[in-house]
Amino acid sequence: MNTHLRRHHVETHLKSTDLLRDVVIGMSDGLTVPFALAAGLSGAVADSRIIVIAGIAEICAGSIAMGLGGYLSGKTEQDHYKSEIKREYNEVENLREVEISETKE
């Protein structure tokens, strides 16, 4: 292969699988639960409008729950990261020798 072409070739890779994981879990949950609800209700309820309304209500409730779950998860991760940074800065300031020995290990 020509070295000129190799130098300009840039490969892009997924740096974090969090988004992909969230999409897969969301699609799995978002499709499974409404179908299961519709299947369960279709045996118990004769009116198809009730089944459709229940399915739409479940999709709305599921969307809110997934959105809040994602937001709270991200917020918690961010808060944890900030507290770890604060703790490390405090340790560097007050326990300098211990921190230096940690970096040597």
Buried (B, 14 or more C-beta within 10 A) or exposed (E): EEEEEEEEEEEEEEEEEEEEEBEEEBEEEBEEBBEEBBEEBEEEEEEEEEBEEBBEEBBEEBEEEBEEEBEEEEEEEEEEEEEEEEEEEEEEEEEEEEBEEEEEE
